Amino acid sequence: MENLGRILYELIKVSNPLLLWLTPAFTAIVGAVVGLFAGVFKDLIVSNFVGKRTMQIALYRDIAEMFFAVDRIMNVEESLIGSGHPDKLVWRQEQIRQSRFMDEEYYSGNPAIYIQLPERFAVQTLYRKLQYVLDQPPTSLPFNTQDLAKTIAFYVDIGVLKRKYFKKYCKKNGRILLRKVDEVNSQRKNRIQRLIEEAEAQRHQEGPVSQ
């Protein structure tokens, strides 16, 4: 190898002495350019990927935590609430309000990362429905919490929220959540099918529309 290198060196020296002078400079320039792009790749692309993945993990865990917290609070036995809370719906609403999930400031404070998440539109809808749960009168709480759960289930069903990410990022809780949302989606589809069948039956009873 040393002989081969020496031969190439002599050939460059004989054929064009200028190339011999430019070789170290060219090598230095190439090294600088490679180093620059390596730095850009590390600082921008790698950090962007890590930031996006970190936010995505937080997002799926927040959604799962919200789903379970609302489900647990709305289904707690009234006997466990105690007689000190005459309005059980007010108590449930306060419990949901005191729960900590989906820190909006975390997501809105990182717009460059947040805007890259395909789930962001679902998150915006869930934020809005969560505010309905917290801000509207307690009498509407059963409807609003069901609507929130149905929305999460619907987004899972159509693939906006990915099943694989709930399994990957939430582990056992993710699998439990998916079973629950499958039940919600099954009820929704059965209800839609029943409405279609009732409409068809009604149409046949009324007979053809006369001209």
C-alpha positions in Angstrom: 0.0 0.0 0.0 2.8 2.4 0.8 4.4 1.7 -2.6 1.1 2.3 -4.3 0.6 5.6 -2.5 4.1 6.6 -3.4 3.5 5.8 -7.1 0.4 7.9 -7.2 2.2 10.7 -5.5 5.0 10.6 -8.2 2.4 10.4 -11.0 0.6 13.5 -9.7 4.0 15.3 -9.2 5.1 14.5 -12.8 1.8 15.1 -14.6 0.7 18.3 -12.9 2.6 19.8 -10.0 -0.3 22.2 -9.3 -2.5 19.2 -8.4 0.0 18.3 -5.8 -0.3 21.7 -4.2 -4.1 21.7 -4.4 -4.6 18.2 -2.9 -4.2 19.3 0.8 -6.3 22.3 0.3 -9.1 20.3 -1.4 -8.9 17.7 1.3 -9.3 20.4 4.0 -12.3 21.9 2.2 -14.0 18.6 1.8 -13.4 17.8 5.4 -14.9 21.2 6.5 -18.0 20.7 4.3 -18.5 17.2 5.6 -18.1 18.4 9.2 -20.6 21.2 8.6 -23.2 18.9 7.2 -22.6 16.4 10.0 -23.2 19.2 12.5 -26.3 20.3 10.8 -27.6 16.8 10.6 -26.9 16.2 14.3 -28.3 19.6 15.5 -31.4 19.8 13.3 -32.5 16.4 11.9 -31.6 14.2 14.9 -32.8 16.7 17.5 -36.0 17.2 15.5 -36.6 13.5 15.3 -36.0 13.1 19.1 -38.2 16.1 19.9 -41.1 14.8 17.7 -40.9 11.3 19.2 -40.8 12.6 22.8 -43.9 14.8 22.2 -45.7 11.9 20.5 -45.0 9.6 23.5 -46.3 12.3 25.8 -49.4 12.9 23.7 -50.5 9.2 23.6 -49.9 8.8 27.3 -51.8 12.0 28.0 -54.8 10.8 26.0 -54.7 7.4 27.7 -54.5 9.1 31.2 -57.4 11.4 30.3 -59.6 8.5 29.0 -59.0 6.4 32.1 -59.4 9.3 34.6 -62.8 10.3 33.1 -64.0 6.7 32.9 -63.0 6.0 36.5 -64.6 9.1 37.9 -67.8 8.8 36.0 -68.2 5.1 37.0 -67.3 5.4 40.7 -69.9 4.1 43.0 -72.0 6.8 44.5 -71.7 5.2 47.9 -68.0 5.9 47.8 -68.6 9.6 47.2 -70.1 10.0 50.7 -73.0 12.1 52.0 -70.9 15.2 52.2 -71.4 15.8 48.5 -75.2 16.0 47.8 -74.6 16.8 44.1 -72.7 13.8 42.7 -72.3 15.4 39.3 -70.6 18.5 40.8 -68.3 16.2 42.7 -67.4 14.2 39.6 -66.8 17.4 37.6 -64.5 18.7 40.3 -62.6 15.5 40.4 -62.0 15.6 36.6 -60.9 19.3 36.9 -58.4 18.4 39.6 -56.9 15.6 37.4 -53.7 16.5 35.5 -53.5 15.5 31.9 -52.9 17.0 28.5 -50.7 20.0 29.4 -51.7 22.4 26.6 -48.7 24.7 27.3 -46.3 21.8 26.7 -47.6 21.4 23.2 -48.3 25.0 22.3 -44.9 26.0 23.7 -43.2 23.8 21.1 -45.0 24.8 17.8 -42.1 23.7 15.5 -42.4 20.2 16.8 -46.2 20.1 17.5 -47.1 21.2 13.9 -45.3 18.0 12.6 -47.6 15.6 14.5 -50.4 14.2 12.3 -52.4 13.8 15.5 -52.5 17.5 16.3 -56.0 18.0 14.8 -57.4 15.2 16.9 -55.7 16.8 20.0 -57.3 20.2 19.2 -60.8 18.6 19.1 -60.1 16.7 22.3 -59.0 19.9 24.1 -62.3 21.5 23.1 -64.4 18.6 24.2 -62.5 18.4 27.5 -63.3 22.1 28.1 -67.0 21.2 27.6 -66.6 18.6 30.3 -65.0 21.1 32.7 -66.9 24.3 31.9 -70.5 23.4 31.0 -73.1 22.9 33.8 -72.7 19.6 35.7 -76.1 18.4 34.4 -74.4 18.0 31.0 -71.5 16.1 32.4 -72.8 12.5 31.4 -73.3 13.6 27.8 -70.0 15.5 27.5 -67.9 12.8 29.0 -69.5 10.2 26.8 -68.9 12.4 23.8 -65.2 12.8 24.8 -64.8 9.0 25.1 -66.6 8.4 21.8 -64.4 10.9 20.0 -61.2 9.2 21.2 -62.7 5.9 20.2 -63.7 7.3 16.7 -60.2 8.7 16.1 -58.7 5.3 16.9 -61.2 3.5 14.7 -60.4 5.7 11.6 -56.6 5.6 12.3 -56.0 9.3 13.3 -54.8 8.0 16.6 -52.6 5.0 16.0 -53.3 1.7 17.8 -49.6 0.7 17.5 -48.5 3.8 19.4 -51.0 3.2 22.2 -49.5 -0.3 22.5 -45.9 0.9 22.2 -46.0 3.9 24.4 -48.7 2.9 27.0 -47.9 -0.8 27.2 -50.5 -2.6 29.3 -52.7 0.5 29.7 -52.6 1.0 26.0 -54.0 -2.5 25.4 -56.7 -2.0 28.0 -57.7 1.3 26.4 -57.9 -0.3 22.9 -60.3 -2.9 24.3 -62.5 -0.2 25.8 -62.5 1.9 22.6 -63.3 -1.2 20.6 -66.4 -1.7 22.8 -67.4 2.0 22.3 -67.0 1.7 18.5 -68.9 -1.5 18.4 -71.8 0.1 20.2 -71.7 3.1 17.9 -71.7 0.9 14.8 -74.6 -1.2 16.1 -76.6 1.9 17.0 -76.0 3.3 13.4 -77.0 -0.1 11.9 -80.1 -0.2 14.1 -81.1 3.3 13.0 -80.6 2.3 9.3 -82.8 -0.7 9.8 -85.5 1.3 11.5 -85.5 3.8 8.8 -85.8 1.1 6.1 -88.6 -0.5 8.0 -90.4 2.8 8.3 -89.9 3.5 4.6 -91.5 0.1 3.7 -94.4 0.7 6.0 -95.2 4.0 4.4 -95.1 2.4 0.9 -94.0 4.1 -2.3 -94.5 7.8 -2.5 -97.4 8.7 -4.9 -96.6 10.9 -7.8 
